[in-house]
Amino acid sequence: MAANKTVVIAVATLVAVGLGYWAYGSHQKRETQQMAVALITDIADRLRQSLIAETASPPASRTRRMATLDDESAVADKALKALKAMHASGNQALVDAADDYLLTSREILKKLADINRYRARLDDSSQALREHMRSRSRSGAWVQDAVQARERVNQDARGYTTAAEVSGKLLESFAASQKRIAPYVGKETLIAEDIVANASARVAKNLQQTTAEMEKTRLPDAFR
């Protein structure tokens, strides 16, 4: 009888322990799901607002716009690090999808910031080149200064072009990233296709216009 009682107690203990581990595992799984979805939702909202802003008229201050995008990309970076610190057991598919989404979103925000950064620099360096070329002074250092001013314009133009081209590719790939997180979030979290398409079109149009502007500066009478 005592032996049977011992066996019953042992079995009951094992069951209790098993239930405890199961309950803890379930709780941890739910917690990870909630945290991952919260991170996705927050970054989706930030990215949505940023894309809408980019399709609006040019900002009064590109420096201010750039700073805002830098801040948003920093938040996305923190979200990505927080996700990587989570316990993914039982939620690997969700965590992987979230990782891809947050990474893509962060890079889009970073490149949009770079677009504004290099466009602001390009405006300044182009203006400096125009002023120099229209100067009546033709001292010995004038030619050297002109070459340096042209190189600054070229560097800023290259930076802008790279940022715009990479941004375009990232926006094209965004649909695939969003599709991966769709099963885990509400429809209101998903960014409308037209918002992404409009932002992509604006980036492409601005790049085309900037390229045309740079071509004009190479004409013989560009600064007359």
Phi, psi and chi 1 to 4 in degrees:
 res  aa     phi    psi   chi1   chi2   chi3   chi4
   1 MET       -  -45.4 -179.8   66.5   82.4      -
   2 ALA   -62.9  -38.7      -      -      -      -
   3 ALA   -64.3  -42.6      -      -      -      -
   4 ASN   -62.2  -40.9  -69.6  -21.6      -      -
   5 LYS   -63.6  -39.1 -174.2  176.0 -178.8  179.7
   6 THR   -64.1  -41.2  -60.1      -      -      -
   7 VAL   -63.7  -42.8  170.6      -      -      -
   8 VAL   -61.7  -44.6  169.7      -      -      -
   9 ILE   -62.2  -42.4  -67.4  173.7      -      -
  10 ALA   -63.6  -43.6      -      -      -      -
  11 VAL   -64.0  -43.3  170.7      -      -      -
  12 ALA   -61.9  -38.9      -      -      -      -
  13 THR   -64.8  -43.5  -60.1      -      -      -
  14 LEU   -63.6  -41.0  -70.9  173.7      -      -
  15 VAL   -63.3  -44.1  169.6      -      -      -
  16 ALA   -62.5  -43.6      -      -      -      -
  17 VAL   -63.0  -44.1  170.9      -      -      -
  18 GLY   -60.8  -44.1      -      -      -      -
  19 LEU   -64.0  -36.5  -71.0  173.1      -      -
  20 GLY   -64.0  -46.0      -      -      -      -
  21 TYR   -63.6  -40.7  -84.2  117.0      -      -
  22 TRP   -63.6  -43.8  177.1   82.4      -      -
  23 ALA   -64.6  -41.7      -      -      -      -
  24 TYR   -65.0  -42.7  174.4   75.2      -      -
  25 GLY   -63.1  -41.1      -      -      -      -
  26 SER   -65.4  -41.8  -62.8      -      -      -
  27 HIS   -63.2  -45.0  170.8   74.8      -      -
  28 GLN   -64.3  -38.2 -169.8  173.6   56.0      -
  29 LYS   -63.6  -46.7 -178.0  177.5 -179.7  179.3
  30 ARG   -62.7  -39.7  -74.3 -165.4  -57.6  -87.8
  31 GLU   -63.9  -43.4 -171.4  175.6   66.0      -
  32 THR   -62.7  -43.0  -61.8      -      -      -
  33 GLN   -59.5  -47.3  -70.5  173.6  -19.8      -
  34 GLN   -63.7  -42.7  -68.1  170.9   -5.1      -
  35 MET   -67.7  -41.8  -67.8  176.4   65.9      -
  36 ALA   -63.9  -44.4      -      -      -      -
  37 VAL   -64.8  -38.3  169.4      -      -      -
  38 ALA   -63.2  -41.1      -      -      -      -
  39 LEU   -64.6  -44.9  -69.0  173.4      -      -
  40 ILE   -60.5  -46.6  -68.3  171.1      -      -
  41 THR   -61.2  -42.9  -58.5      -      -      -
  42 ASP   -64.8  -47.7  178.5   54.5      -      -
  43 ILE   -69.2  -34.0  -61.0  -54.0      -      -
  44 ALA   -61.9  -42.0      -      -      -      -
  45 ASP   -65.6  -42.1 -175.6   58.0      -      -
  46 ARG   -64.6  -42.4  -66.8  173.2 -175.7  -85.2
  47 LEU   -67.4  -41.6  179.2   59.9      -      -
  48 ARG   -56.8  -49.8 -179.3 -173.9  -63.8  104.3
  49 GLN   -63.5  -36.4  -63.0  -54.5  -44.1      -
  50 SER   -68.2  -40.8  -65.4      -      -      -
  51 LEU   -67.0  -40.1  -66.6  177.5      -      -
  52 ILE   -62.8  -42.5  -68.5  173.2      -      -
  53 ALA   -63.1  -36.5      -      -      -      -
  54 GLU   -69.9  -23.6  -74.2  -59.4  -56.4      -
  55 THR   -88.8   -7.8   57.9      -      -      -
  56 ALA   -77.5 -176.7      -      -      -      -
  57 SER   -63.9  157.8   56.1      -      -      -
  58 PRO   -53.1  139.5  -27.0   36.2      -      -
  59 PRO   -66.4  149.6   27.1  -36.4      -      -
  60 ALA   -62.4  -33.1      -      -      -      -
  61 SER  -132.9  109.1  171.0      -      -      -
  62 ARG   -67.0  -30.8  -72.5 -168.0  178.6  -82.7
  63 THR   -63.0  -42.9  -59.0      -      -      -
  64 ARG   -67.1  -41.1 -171.9  177.9  -58.1  114.5
  65 ARG   -63.9  -42.7  179.4   73.7 -172.5  129.1
  66 MET   -60.4  -43.5  174.2 -163.9   70.7      -
  67 ALA   -63.0  -39.7      -      -      -      -
  68 THR   -63.2  -44.5  -61.9      -      -      -
  69 LEU   -67.1  -36.4  -72.9  163.2      -      -
  70 ASP   -61.8  -41.9  -80.2  -22.9      -      -
  71 ASP   -63.4  -43.0  -71.1  -17.6      -      -
  72 GLU   -66.1  -39.8  -62.3  -68.8   41.1      -
  73 SER   -67.6  -32.1   65.4      -      -      -
  74 ALA   -66.9  -38.5      -      -      -      -
  75 VAL   -64.9  -41.4  172.5      -      -      -
  76 ALA   -63.8  -36.9      -      -      -      -
  77 ASP   -64.9  -41.2 -172.5   60.2      -      -
  78 LYS   -64.7  -38.9  -70.5 -179.8  179.8  178.5
  79 ALA   -63.5  -40.6      -      -      -      -
  80 LEU   -63.7  -41.8 -169.2   58.3      -      -
  81 LYS   -66.8  -38.8  -69.2  177.5  179.8  177.4
  82 ALA   -63.7  -38.6      -      -      -      -
  83 LEU   -64.6  -43.1  179.5   75.7      -      -
  84 LYS   -65.7  -22.7  -68.4 -178.1 -179.3  -62.3
  85 ALA   -83.9   -7.7      -      -      -      -
  86 MET   -76.8  157.2  -69.0 -178.8 -173.4      -
  87 HIS   -85.0  110.8 -174.4   69.9      -      -
  88 ALA   -87.4   -6.0      -      -      -      -
  89 SER   -53.9  125.1  179.7      -      -      -
  90 GLY    85.5   -8.7      -      -      -      -
  91 ASN  -132.1   26.0  -71.3  -67.0      -      -
  92 GLN   -59.1  -41.2 -164.2   61.4   55.3      -
  93 ALA   -63.2  -43.9      -      -      -      -
  94 LEU   -64.6  -46.9  166.7   58.5      -      -
  95 VAL   -63.2  -41.2  171.0      -      -      -
  96 ASP   -63.9  -42.6  -72.0  -14.2      -      -
  97 ALA   -64.8  -41.6      -      -      -      -
  98 ALA   -65.3  -40.6      -      -      -      -
  99 ASP   -59.6  -45.9 -179.0   84.2      -      -
 100 ASP   -63.6  -42.7  177.3   58.9      -      -
 101 TYR   -66.7  -46.7 -176.5   85.0      -      -
 102 LEU   -67.0  -38.6  -65.3  177.0      -      -
 103 LEU   -64.0  -46.7  177.4   60.8      -      -
 104 THR   -62.3  -43.1  -58.6      -      -      -
 105 SER   -62.9  -44.2  -62.2      -      -      -
 106 ARG   -60.1  -43.8 -176.6 -166.6   68.0 -177.9
 107 GLU   -68.0  -36.1  -68.0  -54.2  -58.2      -
 108 ILE   -62.3  -46.6  -70.3  174.2      -      -
 109 LEU   -61.8  -40.8  -69.0  165.1      -      -
 110 LYS   -64.3  -42.5  -73.5  175.9   66.7  174.8
 111 LYS   -72.1  -34.0  -68.2  -51.3  171.1 -174.1
 112 LEU   -64.1  -37.7  -69.5  178.4      -      -
 113 ALA   -64.3  -41.6      -      -      -      -
 114 ASP   -64.7  -36.9  -76.5  -16.2      -      -
 115 ILE   -58.7  -48.0  -74.4  175.3      -      -
 116 ASN   -67.3  -36.9  -77.2  -86.2      -      -
 117 ARG   -63.2  -51.0  179.2  177.8  -69.3  106.2
 118 TYR   -73.4  -29.1  -78.6  108.2      -      -
 119 ARG   -67.2  -40.3 -177.0   65.7 -124.1 -158.6
 120 ALA   -63.5  -43.2      -      -      -      -
 121 ARG   -64.4  -40.5  -69.5  179.6 -177.8  176.2
 122 LEU   -65.2  -39.5 -176.7   57.0      -      -
 123 ASP   -59.5  -44.7  -71.0  -16.2      -      -
 124 ASP   -67.9  -46.3  -69.7  -17.6      -      -
 125 SER   -69.4  -33.6   58.7      -      -      -
 126 SER   -66.9  -41.2  -65.2      -      -      -
 127 GLN   -64.1  -40.9 -179.6   60.8   28.8      -
 128 ALA   -63.7  -39.4      -      -      -      -
 129 LEU   -66.5  -42.6  177.3   61.0      -      -
 130 ARG   -59.9  -45.7  -80.4 -168.4  -66.1  -89.7
 131 GLU   -63.1  -39.5  -67.8  176.1   -4.2      -
 132 HIS   -67.6  -43.7 -177.8   77.0      -      -
 133 MET   -68.5  -26.8  -63.2  -59.3  -69.9      -
 134 ARG   -88.9   -4.8  -69.8  170.1  179.9  169.9
 135 SER   -66.3  139.6  172.4      -      -      -
 136 ARG   -81.7  -14.2  -66.5 -176.6  179.1 -178.8
 137 SER   -73.8  132.1  172.6      -      -      -
 138 ARG  -130.4   56.6  -68.0  -66.9 -172.5  -88.2
 139 SER   -70.6  174.4   64.4      -      -      -
 140 GLY   -60.3  -29.8      -      -      -      -
 141 ALA   -87.3   -4.2      -      -      -      -
 142 TRP   -59.8  -45.9 -174.4   90.1      -      -
 143 VAL   -63.7  -45.4  173.3      -      -      -
 144 GLN   -61.4  -42.3 -177.7  178.5   -6.1      -
 145 ASP   -65.5  -36.1  -69.6  -18.3      -      -
 146 ALA   -64.6  -42.3      -      -      -      -
 147 VAL   -62.6  -44.1  170.5      -      -      -
 148 GLN   -64.7  -40.1  -67.8  176.3  -13.4      -
 149 ALA   -65.0  -40.4      -      -      -      -
 150 ARG   -64.0  -40.2  162.6   58.6   69.7 -179.6
 151 GLU   -65.3  -37.1 -178.6   54.1   30.4      -
 152 ARG   -62.7  -40.9  -76.8 -166.0  -66.7  -87.8
 153 VAL   -61.7  -45.7  169.7      -      -      -
 154 ASN   -62.0  -42.0  -69.0  -18.4      -      -
 155 GLN   -63.1  -44.6  -72.0  178.0  -10.0      -
 156 ASP   -66.3  -37.5  -65.5  -24.8      -      -
 157 ALA   -66.0  -40.4      -      -      -      -
 158 ARG   -65.2  -42.3  -74.4 -166.2  -65.0  -91.1
 159 GLY   -61.9  -42.9      -      -      -      -
 160 TYR   -64.1  -46.2  176.2   86.1      -      -
 161 THR   -60.4  -45.4  -61.5      -      -      -
 162 THR   -60.8  -46.4  -61.5      -      -      -
 163 ALA   -61.9  -41.4      -      -      -      -
 164 ALA   -68.2  -42.7      -      -      -      -
 165 GLU   -66.3  -43.5  -71.1  177.2  -15.1      -
 166 VAL   -66.3  -40.6  173.5      -      -      -
 167 SER   -59.1  -42.7  179.8      -      -      -
 168 GLY   -60.8  -42.8      -      -      -      -
 169 LYS   -66.4  -39.4  -68.3  177.7 -178.9  178.2
 170 LEU   -65.0  -41.0  -72.4  166.8      -      -
 171 LEU   -65.9  -33.4  -72.4  167.3      -      -
 172 GLU   -66.9  -35.6  -72.9  179.0    5.5      -
 173 SER   -84.0   -9.2   70.3      -      -      -
 174 PHE   -62.5  -36.7 -179.7   74.7      -      -
 175 ALA   -56.7  -40.2      -      -      -      -
 176 ALA   -66.7  -39.9      -      -      -      -
 177 SER   -65.6  -41.8  -65.0      -      -      -
 178 GLN   -68.1  -35.2 -178.0  159.1 -102.2      -
 179 LYS   -61.1  -33.8 -175.6  177.4 -179.4  179.7
 180 ARG   -69.3  -33.2  -68.6 -175.5   65.6 -177.1
 181 ILE   -92.6   -9.1   57.2  100.0      -      -
 182 ALA   -54.5  -39.9      -      -      -      -
 183 PRO   -67.2  -14.8  -20.8   34.5      -      -
 184 TYR  -106.3   -8.9  -52.9  103.8      -      -
 185 VAL  -126.1  164.7  -59.6      -      -      -
 186 GLY   -74.6  159.0      -      -      -      -
 187 LYS   -60.5  -30.5  -70.0 -176.2  178.0 -179.9
 188 GLU   -66.9  -18.7   67.1  -79.8   -1.0      -
 189 THR   -78.0  -29.4  -62.3      -      -      -
 190 LEU   -70.5  137.9  -57.2  178.9      -      -
 191 ILE   -83.6  128.1  -60.8  175.3      -      -
 192 ALA   -56.9  142.3      -      -      -      -
 193 GLU   -60.3  -36.1  -68.3 -178.9    5.8      -
 194 ASP   -67.9  -29.7   63.6  -39.1      -      -
 195 ILE   -65.6  -44.8  -68.2  177.8      -      -
 196 VAL   -66.8  -43.2  179.7      -      -      -
 197 ALA   -63.3  -42.0      -      -      -      -
 198 ASN   -64.9  -40.3  -70.7  -18.5      -      -
 199 ALA   -64.8  -42.3      -      -      -      -
 200 SER   -63.5  -41.6 -179.0      -      -      -
 201 ALA   -65.4  -39.6      -      -      -      -
 202 ARG   -65.2  -42.4  176.1   55.2   66.2   90.6
 203 VAL   -59.9  -44.8  168.4      -      -      -
 204 ALA   -65.6  -41.9      -      -      -      -
 205 LYS   -64.7  -44.7 -179.0  179.3  179.4 -179.8
 206 ASN   -64.2  -36.8  -71.1  -14.1      -      -
 207 LEU   -65.1  -42.6  174.6   58.5      -      -
 208 GLN   -62.1  -43.2 -175.3  178.8   33.1      -
 209 GLN   -65.1  -42.3  -69.1  176.6  -19.4      -
 210 THR   -65.0  -40.9  -60.3      -      -      -
 211 THR   -61.2  -42.1  -59.5      -      -      -
 212 ALA   -64.2  -39.5      -      -      -      -
 213 GLU   -62.1  -42.7  -70.4  172.8   11.8      -
 214 MET   -66.6  -35.0  -68.7  -58.7   99.2      -
 215 GLU   -64.5  -38.2  -72.0  -60.7  -37.5      -
 216 LYS   -64.6  -34.3  -72.2 -178.7  179.7  179.3
 217 THR   -68.9  -12.1   65.5      -      -      -
 218 ARG   -92.3   -5.5  -65.9 -176.5  175.2   87.3
 219 LEU   -73.1  149.7  -63.3  176.1      -      -
 220 PRO   -56.9  -37.0  -26.1   35.4      -      -
 221 ASP  -101.5   22.1   59.6  -12.3      -      -
 222 ALA   -59.7  -31.3      -      -      -      -
 223 PHE  -112.0   18.7  -57.9  102.5      -      -
 224 ARG   -84.2      -  -68.8  179.2 -177.7  174.8
